[in-house]
């Protein structure tokens, strides 16, 4: 008999329109409304941004600041930093180039402030530039040094016959060459069910796994939940399991020797995405020199086992 567990922190209330709780990338599928914005949270936000968005934001900020100071130099008088050309756009470009040299503290020497106004503005800009690039340097270090797991989960989750019963399986691999020391995994099943009042509620089960931890992981690890009398899937056929409104919430933790600390990663699978009567293709083999070869491209390869 499968035992229900208490809400792990995701909430018991559900809806017929509810989507997955955890995205495939491990982030929670939550929209925050009316949340107060605090400046001290900026570091956390910038460290978590994708690299593309981070560099796009940095370039946009750099461009806007230079354009802002260039406008000030033009308003003060372009003659205080370079010879006027008589064309407003050309003067603005000269002011923009001077601003970029000032904010980076580069200074080629071709242009320099000759008046009090331009001298004050350029001094303030140089200070802002020093602070800005110091901040960006700290962010870059924080982004590189931030401990983060790098595990790839198989796209497919399969349901097949296993020993005298059947089992649900998925597999994972370390995306780095570092050694995963003492990895441990837990899988929580969330089922959205309608009660006799017409309300949708989430029911949670901790799935028993064939192995919840291993010593180290140099290749792939296939996670197996055998559907026996203690499984919440015991009274369902393969096709019925595939039609359930549910989600498998996966948490894996391990000690990463590159960061010298324990790291964690979340993932989830939707029961509707289960592939029935398939098996995983072997993702590693031995070459002629006797060395083990792990082919990461084979992680998602599956084969039909239907007769």
C-alpha positions as a LaTeX table, in Angstrom:
\begin{tabular}{lrrr}
\hline
Residue & $x$ (\AA) & $y$ (\AA) & $z$ (\AA) \\
\hline
Unk1 & 0.00 & 0.00 & 0.00 \\
Unk2 & 1.47 & 3.31 & $-1.09$ \\
Unk3 & 1.90 & 5.86 & 1.69 \\
Unk4 & 1.14 & 9.52 & 1.15 \\
Unk5 & 3.57 & 12.11 & 2.45 \\
Unk6 & 3.06 & 15.64 & 3.65 \\
Unk7 & 3.28 & 18.57 & 1.27 \\
Unk8 & 7.03 & 18.95 & 0.48 \\
Unk9 & 6.55 & 22.69 & 0.04 \\
Unk10 & 4.64 & 22.95 & $-3.22$ \\
Unk11 & 1.11 & 23.29 & $-1.87$ \\
Unk12 & $-1.83$ & 20.86 & $-1.83$ \\
Unk13 & $-4.17$ & 23.04 & $-3.87$ \\
Unk14 & $-4.37$ & 22.25 & $-7.58$ \\
Unk15 & $-6.48$ & 23.19 & $-10.60$ \\
Unk16 & $-7.70$ & 21.54 & $-13.80$ \\
Unk17 & $-5.51$ & 24.12 & $-15.61$ \\
Unk18 & $-2.42$ & 23.58 & $-13.45$ \\
Unk19 & 0.82 & 23.06 & $-15.35$ \\
Unk20 & 4.02 & 21.46 & $-14.13$ \\
Unk21 & 5.40 & 22.64 & $-10.78$ \\
Unk22 & 9.06 & 22.42 & $-11.77$ \\
Unk23 & 10.35 & 23.26 & $-15.23$ \\
Unk24 & 12.66 & 20.85 & $-17.00$ \\
Unk25 & 15.61 & 23.17 & $-16.23$ \\
Unk26 & 14.99 & 22.82 & $-12.49$ \\
Unk27 & 13.39 & 26.22 & $-11.90$ \\
Unk28 & 10.03 & 26.48 & $-10.15$ \\
Unk29 & 7.10 & 27.36 & $-12.40$ \\
Unk30 & 5.91 & 30.25 & $-10.22$ \\
Unk31 & 4.86 & 33.76 & $-11.25$ \\
Unk32 & 5.49 & 36.40 & $-8.56$ \\
Unk33 & 2.99 & 39.26 & $-8.31$ \\
Unk34 & 3.13 & 42.41 & $-6.18$ \\
Unk35 & 6.63 & 41.54 & $-4.99$ \\
Unk36 & 8.58 & 44.47 & $-3.58$ \\
Unk37 & 11.82 & 45.21 & $-5.45$ \\
Unk38 & 14.89 & 45.67 & $-3.28$ \\
Unk39 & 18.24 & 46.96 & $-4.50$ \\
Unk40 & 20.13 & 44.42 & $-2.38$ \\
Unk41 & 18.59 & 41.65 & $-4.49$ \\
Unk42 & 20.30 & 42.98 & $-7.64$ \\
Unk43 & 23.42 & 40.87 & $-7.07$ \\
Unk44 & 21.41 & 37.67 & $-6.76$ \\
Unk45 & 19.44 & 38.56 & $-9.91$ \\
Unk46 & 22.54 & 39.38 & $-11.97$ \\
Unk47 & 24.41 & 36.25 & $-10.85$ \\
Unk48 & 21.48 & 34.04 & $-11.91$ \\
Unk49 & 20.99 & 35.65 & $-15.33$ \\
Unk50 & 21.99 & 33.61 & $-18.39$ \\
Unk51 & 25.33 & 34.60 & $-19.92$ \\
Unk52 & 23.63 & 36.00 & $-23.01$ \\
Unk53 & 21.28 & 38.23 & $-21.00$ \\
Unk54 & 24.11 & 39.25 & $-18.65$ \\
Unk55 & 26.40 & 40.48 & $-21.43$ \\
Unk56 & 23.46 & 42.07 & $-23.28$ \\
Unk57 & 22.53 & 44.00 & $-20.13$ \\
Unk58 & 26.17 & 45.01 & $-19.52$ \\
Unk59 & 26.57 & 46.27 & $-23.11$ \\
Unk60 & 23.24 & 48.13 & $-23.00$ \\
Unk61 & 24.16 & 49.80 & $-19.69$ \\
Unk62 & 27.56 & 50.79 & $-21.08$ \\
Unk63 & 25.95 & 52.25 & $-24.22$ \\
Unk64 & 23.27 & 54.18 & $-22.32$ \\
Unk65 & 25.77 & 55.68 & $-19.87$ \\
Unk66 & 28.05 & 56.81 & $-22.67$ \\
Unk67 & 25.16 & 58.32 & $-24.60$ \\
Unk68 & 23.97 & 60.12 & $-21.43$ \\
Unk69 & 27.38 & 61.73 & $-20.79$ \\
Unk70 & 27.85 & 62.48 & $-24.49$ \\
Unk71 & 24.64 & 64.54 & $-24.43$ \\
Unk72 & 25.94 & 66.43 & $-21.38$ \\
Unk73 & 29.24 & 67.22 & $-23.16$ \\
Unk74 & 27.33 & 68.51 & $-26.19$ \\
Unk75 & 25.13 & 70.68 & $-23.97$ \\
Unk76 & 28.16 & 72.08 & $-22.12$ \\
Unk77 & 29.85 & 72.82 & $-25.42$ \\
Unk78 & 31.71 & 70.44 & $-27.67$ \\
Unk79 & 34.53 & 72.98 & $-27.95$ \\
Unk80 & 35.57 & 72.03 & $-24.40$ \\
Unk81 & 36.68 & 68.56 & $-25.53$ \\
Unk82 & 37.25 & 68.82 & $-29.31$ \\
Unk83 & 37.07 & 71.21 & $-32.24$ \\
Unk84 & 33.45 & 71.81 & $-33.32$ \\
Unk85 & 32.60 & 70.36 & $-36.72$ \\
Unk86 & 29.43 & 72.33 & $-37.34$ \\
Unk87 & 27.43 & 69.08 & $-37.61$ \\
Unk88 & 25.46 & 68.12 & $-34.49$ \\
Unk89 & 25.58 & 64.37 & $-35.17$ \\
Unk90 & 29.35 & 64.42 & $-35.77$ \\
Unk91 & 29.86 & 66.43 & $-32.58$ \\
Unk92 & 27.72 & 63.91 & $-30.68$ \\
Unk93 & 29.86 & 61.04 & $-31.99$ \\
Unk94 & 33.03 & 62.84 & $-30.84$ \\
Unk95 & 31.45 & 63.34 & $-27.43$ \\
Unk96 & 30.44 & 59.66 & $-27.36$ \\
Unk97 & 33.98 & 58.52 & $-28.18$ \\
Unk98 & 35.39 & 60.86 & $-25.52$ \\
Unk99 & 32.89 & 59.51 & $-23.01$ \\
Unk100 & 33.85 & 55.89 & $-23.73$ \\
Unk101 & 37.53 & 56.77 & $-23.26$ \\
Unk102 & 36.76 & 58.53 & $-19.98$ \\
Unk103 & 34.46 & 55.88 & $-18.45$ \\
Unk104 & 37.05 & 53.17 & $-19.18$ \\
Unk105 & 39.86 & 55.48 & $-17.95$ \\
Unk106 & 41.62 & 54.71 & $-21.24$ \\
Unk107 & 42.24 & 58.23 & $-22.64$ \\
Unk108 & 44.04 & 58.26 & $-25.99$ \\
Unk109 & 44.96 & 61.93 & $-25.58$ \\
Unk110 & 43.40 & 63.12 & $-28.84$ \\
Unk111 & 40.55 & 64.68 & $-26.88$ \\
Unk112 & 40.66 & 66.11 & $-23.37$ \\
Unk113 & 38.56 & 68.47 & $-21.23$ \\
Unk114 & 39.68 & 72.10 & $-21.46$ \\
Unk115 & 36.92 & 73.78 & $-19.47$ \\
Unk116 & 35.73 & 73.64 & $-15.88$ \\
Unk117 & 32.34 & 72.12 & $-16.79$ \\
Unk118 & 33.74 & 69.32 & $-18.94$ \\
Unk119 & 36.44 & 68.70 & $-16.31$ \\
Unk120 & 33.89 & 68.22 & $-13.53$ \\
Unk121 & 31.67 & 65.96 & $-15.65$ \\
Unk122 & 34.61 & 63.84 & $-16.88$ \\
Unk123 & 35.87 & 63.42 & $-13.31$ \\
Unk124 & 32.46 & 62.19 & $-12.16$ \\
Unk125 & 32.23 & 59.89 & $-15.17$ \\
Unk126 & 35.67 & 58.40 & $-14.50$ \\
Unk127 & 34.64 & 57.63 & $-10.91$ \\
Unk128 & 31.39 & 55.99 & $-12.11$ \\
Unk129 & 33.41 & 53.96 & $-14.61$ \\
Unk130 & 35.78 & 52.68 & $-11.93$ \\
Unk131 & 32.88 & 51.67 & $-9.70$ \\
Unk132 & 30.94 & 50.12 & $-12.59$ \\
Unk133 & 33.80 & 47.96 & $-13.85$ \\
Unk134 & 34.70 & 46.91 & $-10.31$ \\
Unk135 & 31.08 & 45.80 & $-9.86$ \\
Unk136 & 31.08 & 43.89 & $-13.17$ \\
Unk137 & 34.38 & 42.21 & $-12.23$ \\
Unk138 & 32.84 & 41.06 & $-8.96$ \\
Unk139 & 29.80 & 39.74 & $-10.80$ \\
Unk140 & 31.96 & 37.81 & $-13.26$ \\
Unk141 & 33.85 & 36.21 & $-10.37$ \\
Unk142 & 30.60 & 35.42 & $-8.60$ \\
Unk143 & 29.14 & 33.83 & $-11.72$ \\
Unk144 & 32.21 & 31.66 & $-12.32$ \\
Unk145 & 32.71 & 30.66 & $-8.69$ \\
Unk146 & 29.05 & 30.03 & $-7.87$ \\
Unk147 & 28.65 & 26.31 & $-7.06$ \\
Unk148 & 26.27 & 24.76 & $-9.54$ \\
Unk149 & 25.51 & 21.20 & $-10.52$ \\
Unk150 & 25.72 & 20.29 & $-14.19$ \\
Unk151 & 23.65 & 17.15 & $-14.64$ \\
Unk152 & 21.90 & 16.18 & $-17.84$ \\
Unk153 & 18.70 & 14.21 & $-17.49$ \\
Unk154 & 17.36 & 12.05 & $-20.29$ \\
Unk155 & 14.57 & 13.64 & $-22.29$ \\
Unk156 & 12.67 & 10.38 & $-22.15$ \\
Unk157 & 11.11 & 8.69 & $-19.15$ \\
Unk158 & 10.16 & 5.10 & $-19.90$ \\
Unk159 & 7.74 & 2.52 & $-18.51$ \\
Unk160 & 8.54 & $-1.11$ & $-19.24$ \\
Unk161 & 8.32 & $-4.63$ & $-17.87$ \\
Unk162 & 10.91 & $-5.21$ & $-15.18$ \\
Unk163 & 11.60 & $-8.56$ & $-13.46$ \\
Unk164 & 8.17 & $-9.88$ & $-12.42$ \\
Unk165 & 6.42 & $-6.51$ & $-12.59$ \\
Unk166 & 7.03 & $-3.20$ & $-14.36$ \\
Unk167 & 9.10 & $-0.11$ & $-13.64$ \\
Unk168 & 9.46 & 3.59 & $-14.46$ \\
Unk169 & 12.96 & 4.65 & $-15.47$ \\
Unk170 & 14.99 & 7.69 & $-16.49$ \\
Unk171 & 18.71 & 8.29 & $-16.52$ \\
Unk172 & 21.23 & 11.03 & $-15.97$ \\
Unk173 & 24.86 & 11.85 & $-16.58$ \\
Unk174 & 27.38 & 14.33 & $-15.22$ \\
Unk175 & 27.92 & 17.00 & $-17.86$ \\
Unk176 & 31.38 & 17.75 & $-16.46$ \\
Unk177 & 34.50 & 15.63 & $-16.21$ \\
Unk178 & 34.64 & 16.20 & $-12.46$ \\
Unk179 & 33.77 & 13.26 & $-10.23$ \\
Unk180 & 30.34 & 13.14 & $-8.60$ \\
Unk181 & 31.08 & 11.84 & $-5.12$ \\
Unk182 & 28.31 & 10.04 & $-3.22$ \\
Unk183 & 25.41 & 11.16 & $-5.42$ \\
Unk184 & 21.97 & 10.61 & $-3.91$ \\
Unk185 & 18.59 & 11.02 & $-5.54$ \\
Unk186 & 15.00 & 11.30 & $-4.35$ \\
Unk187 & 11.86 & 11.23 & $-6.48$ \\
Unk188 & 8.51 & 12.62 & $-5.32$ \\
Unk189 & 5.31 & 11.90 & $-7.19$ \\
Unk190 & 2.71 & 14.66 & $-7.30$ \\
Unk191 & $-0.77$ & 13.59 & $-8.44$ \\
Unk192 & $-3.52$ & 16.12 & $-9.12$ \\
Unk193 & $-6.86$ & 14.52 & $-8.28$ \\
Unk194 & $-10.45$ & 15.75 & $-8.03$ \\
Unk195 & $-12.23$ & 15.08 & $-4.73$ \\
Unk196 & $-15.96$ & 14.54 & $-4.13$ \\
Unk197 & $-16.45$ & 18.31 & $-3.75$ \\
Unk198 & $-15.16$ & 18.99 & $-7.24$ \\
Unk199 & $-11.92$ & 20.48 & $-5.87$ \\
Unk200 & $-8.53$ & 19.56 & $-7.31$ \\
Unk201 & $-5.88$ & 18.61 & $-4.77$ \\
Unk202 & $-2.26$ & 17.55 & $-5.00$ \\
Unk203 & $-1.31$ & 14.26 & $-3.39$ \\
Unk204 & 2.36 & 13.50 & $-2.80$ \\
Unk205 & 4.20 & 10.17 & $-2.59$ \\
Unk206 & 7.89 & 9.45 & $-1.99$ \\
Unk207 & 8.80 & 6.83 & $-4.59$ \\
Unk208 & 10.97 & 3.92 & $-3.52$ \\
Unk209 & 13.94 & 3.55 & $-5.86$ \\
Unk210 & 16.07 & 0.55 & $-6.77$ \\
Unk211 & 19.09 & 2.58 & $-5.60$ \\
Unk212 & 18.88 & 5.98 & $-3.92$ \\
Unk213 & 22.63 & 6.56 & $-3.70$ \\
Unk214 & 25.91 & 5.30 & $-5.13$ \\
Unk215 & 29.56 & 5.92 & $-4.31$ \\
Unk216 & 30.53 & 7.81 & $-7.47$ \\
Unk217 & 29.29 & 8.32 & $-11.02$ \\
Unk218 & 31.76 & 8.16 & $-13.93$ \\
Unk219 & 29.15 & 7.19 & $-16.57$ \\
Unk220 & 25.33 & 7.19 & $-16.61$ \\
Unk221 & 22.93 & 6.33 & $-13.81$ \\
Unk222 & 19.53 & 4.83 & $-14.58$ \\
Unk223 & 17.02 & 5.64 & $-11.85$ \\
Unk224 & 14.48 & 2.84 & $-11.44$ \\
Unk225 & 11.18 & 2.85 & $-9.55$ \\
Unk226 & 9.81 & $-0.67$ & $-9.43$ \\
Unk227 & 6.00 & $-0.77$ & $-9.41$ \\
Unk228 & 5.23 & $-3.21$ & $-6.62$ \\
Unk229 & 2.50 & $-3.30$ & $-3.95$ \\
Unk230 & 4.14 & $-0.32$ & $-2.21$ \\
Unk231 & 4.02 & 1.85 & $-5.32$ \\
Unk232 & 1.22 & 4.40 & $-5.93$ \\
Unk233 & 1.10 & 3.07 & $-9.51$ \\
Unk234 & 0.42 & $-0.52$ & $-8.44$ \\
Unk235 & $-3.27$ & $-0.61$ & $-9.38$ \\
Unk236 & $-2.82$ & 1.14 & $-12.73$ \\
Unk237 & $-2.03$ & $-0.33$ & $-16.11$ \\
Unk238 & 0.75 & 1.13 & $-18.25$ \\
Unk239 & $-1.76$ & 3.07 & $-20.34$ \\
Unk240 & $-3.56$ & 4.40 & $-17.25$ \\
Unk241 & $-0.28$ & 5.62 & $-15.74$ \\
Unk242 & 0.45 & 7.45 & $-18.98$ \\
Unk243 & $-2.90$ & 9.30 & $-18.68$ \\
Unk244 & $-2.56$ & 10.37 & $-15.03$ \\
Unk245 & $-2.21$ & 14.08 & $-14.27$ \\
Unk246 & 1.01 & 13.92 & $-12.35$ \\
Unk247 & 4.64 & 14.94 & $-12.16$ \\
Unk248 & 7.83 & 13.31 & $-10.93$ \\
Unk249 & 9.91 & 15.79 & $-8.94$ \\
Unk250 & 13.57 & 14.78 & $-8.92$ \\
Unk251 & 16.20 & 16.07 & $-6.52$ \\
Unk252 & 19.83 & 14.97 & $-6.82$ \\
Unk253 & 22.66 & 16.00 & $-4.50$ \\
Unk254 & 26.34 & 15.15 & $-4.59$ \\
Unk255 & 29.75 & 16.38 & $-3.51$ \\
Unk256 & 31.53 & 18.14 & $-6.35$ \\
Unk257 & 35.33 & 18.05 & $-6.06$ \\
Unk258 & 35.72 & 21.12 & $-8.32$ \\
Unk259 & 33.77 & 23.31 & $-5.83$ \\
Unk260 & 34.70 & 21.30 & $-2.73$ \\
Unk261 & 31.12 & 21.32 & $-1.49$ \\
Unk262 & 27.75 & 19.65 & $-1.98$ \\
Unk263 & 25.61 & 20.84 & $-4.87$ \\
Unk264 & 21.98 & 20.15 & $-5.78$ \\
Unk265 & 19.87 & 20.05 & $-8.90$ \\
Unk266 & 16.13 & 19.76 & $-9.54$ \\
Unk267 & 14.33 & 18.25 & $-12.50$ \\
Unk268 & 10.84 & 17.02 & $-13.30$ \\
Unk269 & 9.00 & 14.69 & $-15.65$ \\
Unk270 & 5.34 & 14.75 & $-16.66$ \\
Unk271 & 3.56 & 11.38 & $-16.56$ \\
Unk272 & 1.91 & 12.16 & $-19.90$ \\
Unk273 & 5.38 & 12.12 & $-21.49$ \\
Unk274 & 6.13 & 8.51 & $-20.48$ \\
Unk275 & 7.29 & 6.24 & $-23.30$ \\
Unk276 & 5.75 & 2.78 & $-22.93$ \\
Unk277 & 7.74 & $-0.39$ & $-23.71$ \\
Unk278 & 11.06 & 1.23 & $-24.54$ \\
Unk279 & 14.56 & 0.74 & $-23.18$ \\
Unk280 & 17.61 & 2.96 & $-23.04$ \\
Unk281 & 20.45 & 2.39 & $-25.47$ \\
Unk282 & 23.81 & 1.72 & $-23.82$ \\
Unk283 & 25.62 & 5.07 & $-23.68$ \\
Unk284 & 29.15 & 3.79 & $-23.00$ \\
Unk285 & 31.44 & 1.15 & $-24.48$ \\
Unk286 & 35.10 & 0.11 & $-24.53$ \\
Unk287 & 37.49 & 1.07 & $-27.32$ \\
Unk288 & 40.32 & $-1.06$ & $-28.70$ \\
Unk289 & 42.70 & 0.26 & $-26.04$ \\
Unk290 & 40.36 & $-1.03$ & $-23.36$ \\
Unk291 & 39.32 & 2.44 & $-22.19$ \\
Unk292 & 35.71 & 3.22 & $-21.38$ \\
Unk293 & 34.08 & 5.68 & $-23.78$ \\
Unk294 & 31.02 & 7.65 & $-22.66$ \\
Unk295 & 29.04 & 9.04 & $-25.61$ \\
Unk296 & 26.90 & 11.91 & $-24.32$ \\
Unk297 & 24.89 & 11.94 & $-27.55$ \\
Unk298 & 23.46 & 8.54 & $-26.63$ \\
Unk299 & 21.95 & 9.72 & $-23.34$ \\
Unk300 & 18.53 & 10.27 & $-24.94$ \\
Unk301 & 18.58 & 7.25 & $-27.26$ \\
Unk302 & 15.83 & 4.69 & $-26.63$ \\
Unk303 & 14.78 & 1.49 & $-28.42$ \\
Unk304 & 11.39 & $-0.14$ & $-28.66$ \\
Unk305 & 11.11 & $-3.54$ & $-26.93$ \\
Unk306 & 7.70 & $-4.42$ & $-28.32$ \\
Unk307 & 7.62 & $-7.90$ & $-29.85$ \\
\hline
\end{tabular}
